[in-house]
Amino acid sequence: MNFRIADTFTDSLGRLTGDEQKAVKTTAFDLQMNPASPGLQFHKLDKARDKNFWSLRVSRDIRLIVHRDGAANLLLAYVGHHDDAYQWAERRRLETHPRTGAAQLVEVRERVEEIAVQRYVEVAADRPRKPPLFARHSDDELLGWGVPAEWLEQVRAATEDDLLEIASHLPAEASEALLEVAVGGTPRPAPAPEMGADPFAHPDAQRRFRVVDSVEELERALDYPWEKWTVFLHPAQRETVEKDFGGPARVSGSAGTGKTIVALHRAVFLARQHPDARVLLTTFSETLASALRTKLRRLIGNEPRLGERLEVHAIGAIARRLYERNLGKLRLASADDVRSRLAKASAEVGGHRFTARFFETEWAEVVDAWQLASWPEYRDVARLGRKTRLPEKQRETLWAVFDGVRKGLEAQGLITEAGLYSALAAHLPSVATPPFQFAVVDEAQDVSVAQLRFLASLAGGRPNGLFFAGDLGQRIFQQPFSWKALGVDVRGRSRTLRINYRTSHQIRARADRLLAPEVRDVDGNTEERRGTISVFDGPEPTIHVAQSAEAESTMAGAWIGERVAAGFKPHEIAVFVRTGERLDRARAAVQAAGLTAHELDEHVEPAHGSVSLGTMHLAKGLEFRAVVVMACDDEVVPLQSRIEQVADDSDLEEVYATERHLLYVAATRARDHLLITSTAPASEFLDDLKG
């Protein structure tokens, strides 16, 4: 028997209380172990359009809706209180789409007028109705996009005002295709299914139905939301995952478009295609690497041998391991040590014409980043992104400082982190058996010059050797630089994802106002944010400017309390601030809501039952149903202390760019609800968000 679970079941399970969920899980385990057990109380649903839907009693008021197809197939479809569960089943049919061949749970079109839908954008009664968006598209086209046959008339009449509402009732592949058309795209029609093909094996069906083979897998499915326990690959992303690239390739896209999912599947695909190869899946921080390991285990849980050849590490961790294995004991110079050496050397050569900040950034972004080892190299370097002009005489003075620091570190047997990567980059090409044949890099926008040089040496110029996933609009840690100058040229091998699964249309559209509609890297590669679509609707974000920090925390606490009253779990909520000094305001907000706070750091993830607190930098890679971004005050966002330290014209541009990126990252951690607060006067960026 095929025992399946649907995403609609896990979604509905999450809306029940803790005790109700425990009772449902007990019934689900009993059902999996023995579907014919006489203790299970099945009830035929007389009003259901699909006669294979049955109700299963969980408790006095809770009913589990299952779809039974003889003795061969059993699907957990929905769970809820008695009337809610029955009404859900009466409005659904499980069917195979006549054109695509995918199994779909379809809402019964004749009853759609009875479905209560929350409208977040009200249309004035006297406003003229906008023209239908799909009037010129044939039935065959709409069917090719996965639109159920009984919804063709409703879809063809849809306008810009009601498209999101209609799309929310359709299977995912249909709603995504319609939204893509609405923003000027052209969806790819599904190929005709093969005769006798399993409708549940179709890629679209696998996004919403999963076979659960064991008690352990069912336990995992019931303990986590659908998107947490299974890892999707949208059919439109499959081409990028499985494409044969002749050189380095990159996939980009705004927050929530599934770049990490593509990176995960790409790593697994390479490991499967090359049985003797080792694959590295990496990112810039240990926290994000840990999240990748969790997702990878869910993706290849039934293929343990694949995991033996697919390693997940933070870039720094794998570099340190490889250095000590190949080059001996590692002695890293600390940032404080480098800073003091720069100060001392500049004093000795009369470097007072430049600020200490200028020396530090010139060292970090030019000399150390590019590992310049001689006066001619520094004299001739382009200093990309550094706009302060340096005549040769000034460069010569500066080089005396930098060369003194470089030689002093060398004499002590110390190496900078950039030096670590560069040493590996020089050594690895001579190794007979490279440690990895392929490297897949997530959050690639924050890879440094030296890290990219190291990654390029790992791949060794092999086809498909390097694959990057990232978003230039989320770059918050690194200065822009030329990848092409390091031999990593992704021109012609870049793809952009345009379907946002994580963030509502309203939040995504508002957050996008912080960034330019088009972002270009140093090598001329362009990432367009236009044309990105979100697949679900939600309330508009709230922006609130308070007159005091106390009033701000009180208001934010009340907002958090409203989310909890609406059924949100505390761990589904997060509060972010720009710096640690503002965390007190976040703590006060959580306290005002009567909840406990869990403070994030680089190694700590959200905790069940507590609201997460952290700085904007720690928001990277996380997601929550509701997010509050607090203390967005003038001189906090952008941070005044960073502006005051600017030593170069380009630094000022970079400060403003990364501060915008930080706010964008924090705001786009929210799935459904977003609140942004400040005290007066507010950050200038809030004017952009308000539009």
C-alpha positions, 0 to 999 in steps of 0.5 A: 500500500502507498501511504501518502501525506499531502501538504494540505494535511501538514498545513491544517495540522499546524493550526491545531492546538498542541493536545489536538496535534498529539491525538492526530499523530497517534491516529496517523501512526495507528492508520499507517501501521494497520489501515484495517484496524477495527479500532479506526472509525471511518465514516463515509462523506455523503456530500463529498464530490469525490466518493473516495474521501472518508472521515476518520474520528480522532476525538470528539470534535477532530476529524482526519480526512483521508482519501482511500483508493481501494487497498492500494493507496491511502492519502492523509489529506486534511485534519480539522474540527468536525464542520471545518474538515467536512466542508474542506472535503466536500469542496475537493476532488483528487484527480489527474490533470487531463493535460499534464498528468499530475495528481491534483487536489482541485477545489470544486468550481461550482462551490467557489462562491461559498469559499471565504477568502480574505481580501487584502486589497479592496477595490472601490465599487465605482472603479471601472473593472480592469480588462481580463488578463487571459482572454486571449489564451486558449483552453489548450494553453491554460490546460498546458499550465496545469489549470484544472478544466473546471476553472478555465472560465474563471481564470479567463475572466480574471483581472489584475484586481482578483488574480491573486485571489483566484490563484490562491485556489489553484494548484501551485503550477497553475497559479505560478504560470498565471502570475508569470504571464501577468508580469510579462513572462511565458510559462513553459507548457507541461509535456504530454504524460506518458501512457500509464504514467503514475500521476503521483510521480509527476514533478508537480505532484511531488511538490504536494504529495509524498510517500511515507515509507516508515514510522520514522519518516511519518514522525518527521513529517508530523513534527515539522511544517511541510516545507521543513521536512521535505525539500522541493524542486520546482519543475522550472528549476530542474533545467538549471539543476541538471544542465551541463555547464562548460564552466562556472555557473551561477543562479540568482534571484531575490529573497525567497525564490529558492536559490538554496534549494537549487544549490542543494539539488545541484550538489546531489545531482552532481554526486549522483551523476559522478559516482566516484566524485566528491562534492563540496556544498559550502557557504560563508557561515557555520550557521548557514552550513548547519542549516544546509546539512539539515536540509541535505539529510532530508533530501537524501535520507534514504541514500546514506552512501551518497552522503559519504561523498557529499560534504557540507562545510562553511568555507572557513572550516573546510579551508582550515582543515585542508590547510592543516592536512596539506600545509601543516599547522595553521597560525592565524593572525588576529584582526587586532594584531593586524590593526596594531601592526598597521598603526605602528608601521604607519607611525614609523614611516610618517603615514599620518597623512592618511587615517587609521581607517584608510590604512585598515580598509586599503589593507583589507580590500586591496593589499591583503584581499589580492595578496599583493607581495611586491611594490610593482604589484601594489603600484599597478593594482587597479584598486577596483572600487576605491575612488581616492586617487593615489599618485605613485609617490603616495602609493610608495609611502603606503606600500612601505607600511603594508610591506612592513606589516606583511613581513612582520607577520611572516617573521612571526609565522602568522598568516591572515585568513586571506593568506590561508585561502591563497596558500591553498589556491597555490597548492591544490592544483599540484595535488594528485587527487583533489579533495573535491571534484565539484563545489556548490556555493550558497550565498555566493554574493558574500564570498571574498576575493581570497575565498573565490580564488580558493574555490576556483583552485578546488574546481580546477577548471573542470566542466560543472566544477563550480556552481554558485547561488546568490543574490547581489541585493543581499550582499552585506559582508563583502566589497564588490570585485571582479570574478572574471579577474580570478578566472571565474567567468559566469557570463552566459551561464547565469540564470535568474529565478523569478518565483518567490515561494516564501514571502507574500506579494505585499512584503516582497513588493515593499522590500524591493523598493529598497533596491534598484530594479536592476543590480549589476556586478563588476563584470557586467552580469545583470540581475533583474528584480523586475518580473519576480512574482510571489505565489501568495497574497497577504496583508500590507506591511506596517510601518510605525514611527513612535515618539519614544523607545518605550512607545515603540516597544509597547506598540511592537509588543501589542502587534506580536500579541495580536499575532499570537492571538491569531494562532501564531506560535512564538517561535514563528515570530522574530524581532531584528535590530541593526546593532546589539545596542538596540536589543533592549528595545526588542527585549522590551517588546517581547516582554510587553507581549508576555512572551519569552525571548531567545537571542540568536548568535552565530551558532544558535538557531530559533528555539521552539516556544520563544520569540527569536531576537537578533541583529540584522546580520543574523537574519540571513538564511532564516524565515518566520511567519511574522517579523518585527524590524525595530529601531530603524531610527535616523543615524541607526539605519544607515549606521552613523558610526560607519558613515563617520569612518568612511575614508574613501568616496566609494566607501560611502556608497558601499555603506549605503548599499550594504545598509539597504541590503541589511534592511532588505534581508531583515524584512524579507525573513517575513512570510506573512506579516511584517512590522517595521518600527522606529522612533522619530526621526526615522531612517530615510530608508523608511520613506522608500519603503512607504513609496 
